[in-house]
Amino acid sequence: MTTKTLDKVLTILQKESQKWDVPIVTLVAERSNDPYQVLVSTLLSLRTKDETTTEASRRLFAKAKTPKEMLDISAEEIEKLIFPVGFYRRKAENLRTVSRLILEKHGGLVPDDLDELLALPGVGRKTANLVLTLGFGKPGICVDTHVHRISNRFGYVKTRNPDETEMVLRDKLPAKWWIPINDILVAFGQGLCAPISPWCSKCKVVDYCEQVGVTTRR
């Protein structure tokens, strides 16, 4: 798939994505406009379904919306609030450690620098880029499993993991799509373009897709 074709595909999917659920982290960013809440909800969302993350975030933010408030409650209480997100015990500890470091090293404010974000426990490139793009409106490309998988399925990239995909997209992808590509392809991946047996019969961009690796479809 060429960049010109991808531009057309993303334009179509951006309109179509209005029919699908918005990723939870995007909703948090729209409602709160708070980088800390974006960071926390992203950490909760790792290896967890959006509906589970939504409820866990709601319960947690009712108790703690700032780093200081997070440290005012115990790890055990955080565990209860965020259960059953994946790895909830480890995430509870990470949330307290991240909150403490933000207070001690960053004056209580989430850093808006990629390297400083990556230095926080539990924060990988996906999380850091989401905080930069959704929390601060800075340029970045967030590549999760959906973006990685679908970019390869389209035939736009040929990469082995999300980090490689991010680097290739930084070279190839037009800047106007850097921030929205995550929302578009996550919604598309959850709504139609499933990892196994995607709904190609319902897809508006099937004629442009090279369907790399697709062996069964609906």
C-alpha positions, 0 to 999 in steps of 0.5 A: 500500500502506498502512502497516497492510498493509506491517506485515502484509507484513513480518511474513509476510516476516520468517518467510519470510526464514528460508528465504533467505540472510542478508546477509553484513554481518548475518552479520559483525555477528552473529559479531563484534559489532564495528562496524569489521568491519561497516564493512569488510564493508559497504564490500567489499559495495558492487557485489559479490555476497554470496558474493564479499564473504563470501570476501573478508571471511573472507580479509581478517579473517584478516589484519586485524580492527582499524584498526591491523592494516589499516594494518600491511599494504600496499594491494597485499596488501589488493587480493590478499586482497579480489579479485575484489570490485568496484573492489577497488583503490579499496576497498583504498585506502579501507580504509587511509584509513578505518582511518587516520582512525579511529585519528587522529580517533576514537581507534581506534573507529568513530564512532557518529554518522551525520555522522561516518561519512559523512565517511569516504571511500567511506561513503554513507548505506547504509553509515553506516546499516548500521554504526549499526544492525548495529554499534551497535544504534542506530535507522536505516533502511538503504536499498539497491537491494533496499529501494528497489526493493521499497518502490516495487514494493509501492506503499508509496513513490514515489521516484526513488533510495535516499536519497529512499526513506530519507527517506520511510520515516523519515516513514512506517515504524513504528519497529519495522521500521527496523532489520529492514527491510533484512535482510528485503527484501534476503533477499526481493529475492535469494530471490524478488523479482528486479528482472526477472521476479520469482517472483510465483507463489511469493510469499506476499505477492503478493496485497498487492503493487501490482506497480508497474513489473512487466511480466513475472513467473514 
